[in-house]
């Protein structure tokens, strides 16, 4: 069914998602010509990628950015960005409330005079 891989996998039995991954990989390997397909793990670094693309290996380190420390840092940054607006809105609402209540008090005081 559509969207099972993105939304329905949590209700599936253990191992279902891995089966889908392996079935998809097998289909790709069966369908795509071997000279057009690179089965690559980023842990392998530049060598297999550059050989496949017929390019020289760069002088810079391979960008291993999906390590767990980096992922934790990205999650923290995302949470700060997502939730940092809440205190700002609350502060703005408080300022507006104090400003408007002060104005109303002055207006009612001047009407009495």
PLY file of the C-alpha trace (Angstrom):
ply
format ascii 1.0
element vertex 113
property float x
property float y
property float z
element edge 112
property int vertex1
property int vertex2
end_header
0.00 0.00 0.00
1.20 3.57 -0.62
3.09 5.26 2.22
3.76 2.04 4.14
7.48 2.70 4.15
7.07 6.22 5.50
4.01 5.99 7.71
2.89 2.41 8.28
6.12 0.67 9.18
5.76 1.15 12.93
2.79 -1.23 13.00
4.61 -3.91 11.02
6.36 -6.89 12.65
10.05 -6.73 13.51
12.23 -7.12 10.45
9.58 -5.89 7.97
11.43 -2.66 7.16
14.72 -4.53 6.64
12.92 -6.95 4.30
11.60 -4.03 2.25
15.09 -2.54 2.06
16.64 -5.81 0.88
13.83 -6.43 -1.63
14.29 -2.93 -3.07
18.07 -3.34 -3.24
17.67 -6.70 -5.03
15.26 -5.13 -7.55
17.67 -2.27 -8.25
20.62 -4.66 -8.66
18.55 -6.84 -11.02
17.27 -3.89 -13.07
20.24 -1.51 -13.35
23.21 -2.61 -15.51
26.28 -3.42 -13.39
28.43 -0.78 -15.11
25.85 1.88 -14.20
25.36 0.87 -10.56
27.58 1.56 -7.58
26.70 -0.28 -4.41
28.46 1.97 -1.96
28.81 2.32 1.79
30.09 5.71 2.96
32.38 3.89 5.40
34.44 2.93 2.33
35.47 6.54 1.75
36.50 8.10 -1.55
38.17 5.14 -3.29
35.20 3.14 -4.66
33.19 6.27 -5.46
36.04 7.92 -7.37
36.90 4.67 -9.19
33.27 4.31 -10.29
33.14 7.93 -11.49
36.62 7.64 -13.03
37.83 10.63 -11.02
40.90 11.20 -8.88
40.59 10.89 -5.13
40.37 14.40 -3.62
42.96 15.69 -1.19
40.26 16.42 1.40
38.95 13.90 3.93
35.73 12.09 3.08
32.82 13.87 4.81
31.61 11.42 7.43
28.84 13.65 8.79
26.26 11.11 9.86
28.05 9.96 12.98
25.99 9.81 16.16
27.61 12.89 17.74
26.79 14.96 14.67
23.23 13.63 14.59
22.72 14.56 18.28
24.05 18.05 17.59
21.74 18.47 14.58
18.76 17.28 16.67
19.61 19.86 19.35
19.89 22.64 16.77
16.58 21.60 15.22
14.83 21.61 18.59
16.22 25.06 19.42
15.08 26.43 16.06
11.66 24.80 16.30
10.90 25.87 19.86
12.78 29.16 20.26
9.87 31.19 18.89
7.65 30.27 21.87
9.42 32.47 24.47
9.53 35.31 21.92
5.78 35.15 21.35
5.10 34.94 25.09
7.33 37.96 25.73
5.61 39.92 22.96
2.17 39.01 24.32
3.22 40.11 27.82
4.54 43.43 26.49
1.35 44.04 24.51
-0.79 43.15 27.50
1.11 45.53 29.79
1.07 48.28 27.17
-2.66 47.94 26.46
-3.66 47.61 30.12
-1.63 50.73 30.95
-3.28 52.64 28.12
-6.77 51.54 29.25
-6.02 52.61 32.82
-4.82 56.05 31.64
-7.87 56.50 29.40
-10.34 55.61 32.14
-8.50 57.89 34.59
-8.60 60.82 32.14
-12.35 60.25 31.52
-13.03 60.56 35.25
-11.19 63.87 35.46
0 1
1 2
2 3
3 4
4 5
5 6
6 7
7 8
8 9
9 10
10 11
11 12
12 13
13 14
14 15
15 16
16 17
17 18
18 19
19 20
20 21
21 22
22 23
23 24
24 25
25 26
26 27
27 28
28 29
29 30
30 31
31 32
32 33
33 34
34 35
35 36
36 37
37 38
38 39
39 40
40 41
41 42
42 43
43 44
44 45
45 46
46 47
47 48
48 49
49 50
50 51
51 52
52 53
53 54
54 55
55 56
56 57
57 58
58 59
59 60
60 61
61 62
62 63
63 64
64 65
65 66
66 67
67 68
68 69
69 70
70 71
71 72
72 73
73 74
74 75
75 76
76 77
77 78
78 79
79 80
80 81
81 82
82 83
83 84
84 85
85 86
86 87
87 88
88 89
89 90
90 91
91 92
92 93
93 94
94 95
95 96
96 97
97 98
98 99
99 100
100 101
101 102
102 103
103 104
104 105
105 106
106 107
107 108
108 109
109 110
110 111
111 112
